[in-house]
Amino acid sequence: MQNRLTIKDIARLSGVGKSTVSRVINNESSVNPETRARVLQVIEQHNFHPSKSARSLRSLSDKVVAIIVSRLDSPSENQAVRSMLPLFYQQGYDPIVLESQFSPARVEEHLQVLAQRNIDGVVLFGFTGLGSEMLTPWQDKLVMMARPMPGLSSVCYDDAGAVALLMDELIKRQLRHISFIGVMPEDATTGKQRSDAYRAVCHAHNLLPSLALGDLGYQSGYDLLPQVLTPQTQAVICASDTITLGVQKYLQRVQPNAVQVCCIGTNPLLHFLYPATLIVSLGYSSSGEAAAKQLIAQLSGSSPHQQITLSARLIAAPHIP
C-alpha cells in the first residue's frame, strides 16, 4: 500500500481535500490544528513519516504541471494548449491552467504558489516585461512559449520570416502598394520584430512603407486601417489574426474585395468568414507539442535546455479578381 498511496488516497481517508493534504505535507501554517492532526495520523498509519522532505512526499502524489497562459481568450494560445494536453495526459501528468493577463507580478505570484505546491513543471506563455530573476529558479522545469530567455528552454515563432513570406508572395503577384497594421514596438516579437521585417522588405524592394501601430485587439485593426488605406492600396498585412478581423470588418463596410488582406495567425473564425485572406501559419499547434515534449524530457532528465524556433508556413488564398 505504501508505494501506491497517493495524495488522493490520503485526502479520502482523512476526509479533506487534496489541497489541504498538500498544505499539511508542506508544513504550511494555514491548516486547522485538528485537521492537521487527522491528516498526519492517516500518513503515519500508512507508514509515511512527515519528517521526510516535502519533495519526497510530494512524489507519491499525482504528477502535476502548470500552464500559464497570458489570456484565456487567446485563440493562438488555446491552439497550443490543446495540443499539449494529450501529451501530458499520456505521461501521467495532470495539467492546470492559470492566466497572467500580461502581468509580471501575477506570474511571480503564480510561480510562488506553484513552488509551495511542489508542481513538477511549468509551461509559461511569455510576454515583454518578464524578468529572468523570477524564472531562473525554474530553469530545469520550465519551458517558455513565444519569447526566448537566456538559460531557459523556449519554443518561439519565426516572426520576421512570417512577414517576409507574405511580402514575397504579394510581390510575386505584382502588388507594390502594401500597407501594414501592427503592434507597438514595446512588444518585442509581435510588435517590433514583425514591423521591422515589413520595413526591411520594403527597403529591399524599393517600396514605400505605410504602417500604423496599435494593440492586438479587433478594434485596433478597425480603427487603424483608415490611416493606411488609400485608393492605391493593393494589400494590407496584419500582425495578428485578431487585428485582421477588425480590418476585414472595416473593408466589408467601405471597400469589399478591393484589397488583399494578409494575416499572421490561423484563427478558425477568420477562415470561415473571410476565406480569401492570405494567411501565414506560425505553427501554434506544433508549438504546443514541442513545448510539452521538451518539458517532459527535461523532467525525466533526458534533455538539456533547448531553444526551438518553428518555421512559418504560407496558406495561399485565391487572387483578388
Order of alpha helices (4+ residues) and beta strands (2+ residues): alpha-alpha-alpha-alpha-beta-alpha-beta-alpha-beta-beta-beta-alpha-beta-alpha-beta-alpha-beta-alpha-beta-alpha-beta-alpha-beta-beta
